[in-house]
């Protein structure tokens, strides 16, 4: 468990270092930077809108083919199909009632952007019951495709909410 945490931390640090060191232009003008920032902001807002609507197709459309997502206390998700399956399972159980982002920062270097922020995500159980409020912070990495679109490439997040353990009971019948 500790080794996995160390690997994740090394990955995140390596990603941030790669972004900081990579650059198509050594020092983009303020106009170029503003255009890049606007592009990242636009796609990030579309991602948030998809999450707020529980819209799997709109969410997946923003993902890079080789997307990697590292949810807390779960296995790493690799590729669009894995993320789709994970998210579809989530929205079978919970629906977004509110999602708020705070203290958002975006760092852009060449064809890469790193977004760091806090979040509060309120989810209502599909079967009824009190809402679940998850709070935490995340780091997302966006990659600009050759056609200029920004694609969601990597994410790791933490949660200050305690983990819950569910027990699955399997019933076997014989004839």
C-alpha positions as CSV (number, residue, x, y, z in Angstrom):
1,X,0.0,0.0,0.0
2,X,2.8,2.4,0.9
3,X,4.7,1.5,-2.3
4,X,1.7,2.3,-4.4
5,X,1.4,5.7,-2.7
6,X,5.1,6.4,-3.3
7,X,4.7,5.4,-7.0
8,X,1.7,7.7,-7.3
9,X,3.6,10.6,-5.7
10,X,6.6,10.0,-7.9
11,X,4.3,9.9,-11.0
12,X,2.6,13.2,-10.0
13,X,5.9,14.9,-9.3
14,X,7.4,13.6,-12.6
15,X,4.3,14.8,-14.5
16,X,4.6,18.3,-13.1
17,X,8.3,18.4,-13.8
18,X,7.8,17.3,-17.4
19,X,5.1,20.0,-17.9
20,X,7.3,22.6,-16.4
21,X,10.3,21.6,-18.6
22,X,8.4,21.1,-21.8
23,X,7.5,24.0,-24.0
24,X,6.9,24.5,-27.7
25,X,7.8,28.1,-27.4
26,X,10.2,29.3,-24.8
27,X,8.2,32.2,-23.6
28,X,4.7,32.6,-25.1
29,X,3.3,36.2,-25.4
30,X,0.6,37.2,-23.1
31,X,-1.9,37.0,-26.0
32,X,-0.8,33.4,-26.7
33,X,-0.9,32.5,-23.0
34,X,-4.4,34.0,-22.7
35,X,-5.6,31.9,-25.7
36,X,-4.1,28.8,-24.2
37,X,-5.7,29.6,-20.8
38,X,-9.1,30.2,-22.5
39,X,-8.9,26.8,-24.2
40,X,-8.1,25.0,-21.0
41,X,-10.8,26.9,-19.1
42,X,-13.4,26.1,-21.8
43,X,-12.7,22.3,-21.9
44,X,-12.5,22.2,-18.0
45,X,-15.9,23.9,-17.9
46,X,-17.3,21.3,-20.3
47,X,-16.0,18.5,-18.1
48,X,-17.6,20.0,-15.0
49,X,-20.9,20.5,-16.9
50,X,-20.8,16.8,-17.9
51,X,-20.2,15.7,-14.3
52,X,-23.0,18.0,-13.0
53,X,-25.4,16.4,-15.6
54,X,-24.1,12.9,-15.0
55,X,-23.5,12.8,-18.7
56,X,-21.2,9.9,-19.5
57,X,-20.9,10.5,-23.2
58,X,-20.0,14.1,-22.9
59,X,-17.4,13.2,-20.2
60,X,-15.8,10.5,-22.3
61,X,-15.7,12.7,-25.4
62,X,-13.2,15.0,-23.5
63,X,-10.8,12.1,-22.6
64,X,-7.5,11.3,-24.3
65,X,-7.4,7.7,-25.6
66,X,-4.6,6.9,-23.1
67,X,-6.3,8.6,-20.1
68,X,-5.2,7.5,-16.6
69,X,-7.3,8.3,-13.6
70,X,-6.2,7.5,-10.0
71,X,-9.3,7.6,-7.7
72,X,-8.6,7.4,-4.0
73,X,-8.7,3.9,-2.5
74,X,-9.3,2.2,-5.9
75,X,-7.3,0.7,-8.7
76,X,-5.8,3.0,-11.4
77,X,-8.1,3.4,-14.4
78,X,-6.4,3.2,-17.8
79,X,-8.1,4.1,-21.0
80,X,-11.5,5.5,-22.0
81,X,-13.3,2.2,-21.7
82,X,-12.1,1.8,-18.1
83,X,-13.1,5.3,-17.1
84,X,-16.5,4.9,-18.9
85,X,-17.2,1.7,-17.0
86,X,-16.2,3.2,-13.6
87,X,-18.3,6.3,-14.1
88,X,-21.3,4.4,-15.3
89,X,-21.1,2.3,-12.2
90,X,-20.9,5.4,-10.1
91,X,-24.0,7.1,-11.6
92,X,-26.0,3.8,-11.2
93,X,-25.6,4.4,-7.5
94,X,-25.3,8.2,-7.1
95,X,-26.4,11.3,-8.9
96,X,-24.7,14.7,-8.7
97,X,-26.7,17.3,-7.0
98,X,-23.9,19.9,-6.7
99,X,-20.3,20.2,-7.7
100,X,-18.2,23.2,-6.6
101,X,-14.6,23.9,-7.5
102,X,-12.4,26.2,-5.3
103,X,-8.9,27.7,-5.4
104,X,-8.3,26.6,-9.0
105,X,-4.9,27.2,-10.6
106,X,-3.8,26.3,-14.1
107,X,-0.2,26.0,-15.2
108,X,0.5,25.8,-18.9
109,X,3.7,24.6,-20.6
110,X,3.7,23.9,-24.3
111,X,1.1,21.3,-25.1
112,X,0.5,20.4,-21.5
113,X,-1.6,22.1,-18.8
114,X,-1.9,21.1,-15.1
115,X,-5.0,22.1,-13.2
116,X,-5.0,22.0,-9.4
117,X,-8.1,22.8,-7.3
118,X,-10.3,21.9,-4.4
119,X,-13.8,20.4,-4.8
120,X,-17.0,19.7,-2.9
121,X,-19.2,17.1,-4.7
122,X,-22.6,16.4,-3.3
123,X,-24.1,13.1,-4.5
124,X,-27.6,11.8,-3.9
125,X,-28.0,8.0,-3.7
126,X,-30.2,6.7,-6.5
127,X,-32.1,4.5,-4.0
128,X,-32.8,7.3,-1.6
129,X,-31.2,8.3,1.6
130,X,-29.1,11.3,2.7
131,X,-26.7,12.9,0.3
132,X,-23.0,12.1,0.4
133,X,-20.7,15.1,0.4
134,X,-17.2,14.5,-0.8
135,X,-14.5,17.1,-0.3
136,X,-10.9,17.1,-1.4
137,X,-8.4,18.3,-4.0
138,X,-7.3,17.1,-7.4
139,X,-4.6,17.5,-10.0
140,X,-5.6,17.1,-13.6
141,X,-3.3,17.1,-16.6
142,X,-4.6,18.2,-20.0
143,X,-2.8,17.6,-23.3
144,X,-3.3,19.6,-26.4
145,X,-3.9,17.4,-29.4
146,X,-2.4,18.1,-32.9
147,X,-5.7,19.6,-33.9
148,X,-5.6,22.1,-31.0
149,X,-8.2,20.5,-28.8
150,X,-7.3,20.1,-25.1
151,X,-7.9,16.5,-23.9
152,X,-8.2,15.2,-20.3
153,X,-5.1,13.1,-19.9
154,X,-4.4,12.3,-16.2
155,X,-6.0,12.9,-12.9
156,X,-5.3,12.0,-9.3
157,X,-7.4,13.2,-6.4
158,X,-7.8,12.8,-2.7
159,X,-10.9,12.8,-0.4
160,X,-11.3,14.0,3.1
161,X,-14.4,11.9,3.4
162,X,-14.0,8.6,5.2
163,X,-14.0,5.5,3.1
164,X,-17.0,3.2,3.5
165,X,-16.9,-0.6,3.2
166,X,-19.7,-2.4,1.6
167,X,-20.3,-6.0,2.1
168,X,-21.5,-8.1,-0.8
169,X,-23.5,-11.2,0.0
170,X,-23.5,-14.0,-2.6
171,X,-26.4,-16.4,-2.6
172,X,-25.9,-19.7,-4.3
173,X,-28.9,-21.9,-5.2
174,X,-28.8,-25.5,-6.4
175,X,-31.4,-27.4,-8.2
